[in-house]
Amino acid sequence: FPPVHPAIAESLTNLSRTLYAGGQFAEAGLMLNQAVQIRETVLGSTAPEVAVSLIHLSIVVSQRDLQDSRSLMERALSILGPLEHDHPLDLAMGLNYYGNILRRQGEFAEARVPLERSLSIRERILGASHPHVARTLSRMGMLEAVTGNYQSALPLFQRALRINEASLGANHAELAGDLNEIGSVHRALGNLAEAKQSFERALRIQKSTVGPQHPFVAVTLNALGQLAAQANKPEEAESLYQEALAIQEH
């Protein structure tokens, strides 16, 4: 293949996903930059494939610079917006991540619009029980939680959990994220027993799927420690914090 062949862009994109999953964000960004350049050269700057590469690049860049990430995502959405009829799911993916960027930047009212549009597209195309619908529901739950609307956040996270349980199984790693969010909302509402139940189930899933020494396990242990402290159980809290610290040091 010549150096600007689309197949090379596809391989670079696939490699970037592996690097990103391993926490090698700078290297993943370099690969995606190359993919964008190749696709622009071969397909033109307004091709939907370019927009998809920009979305993936934006996700990687969000680890270091939210404003740059936002600019990349807005460019991707400007390409995909007029192409919604032919590329609805690519647009929904971009809108989902764009809403998350806006939330992280504190633009809560603005974040609601792309998330609701993403949910509408995904439910229409994929059905109400698809895992991608669950992802948008989780983003919407995060938005409600960060603005203190815990009563609104809880059913969104619970619906996401039910979808993922039905589609992925009762012990899939992705469920742990939903359970931790549900636990955090219950804790904020003062429902300490329900919070503990959610965190403990998340911990069991994480230990069985990603291993007992994974950093995700430490996050859940810290959440359980905070819960124990809130319940006036200082010795239990200290034990959980110590276990989390040992994992992080390891």
Secondary structure, 3 states (H helix, E strand, C coil): CCCCCHHHHHHHHHHHHHHHHCCCHHHHHHHHHHHHHHHHHHHCCCCHHHHHHHHHHHHHHCCCCHHHHHHHHHHHHHHHHHHCCCCHHHHHHHHHHHHHHHHHCCCHHHHHHHHHHHHHHHHHHHCCCCHHHHHHHHHHHHHHHHCCCHHHHHHHHHHHHHHHHHHHCCCCHHHHHHHHHHHHHHHHHCCHHHHHHHHHHHHHHHHHHCCCCCHHHHHHHHHHHHHHHHCCCHHHHHHHHHHHHHHHHC
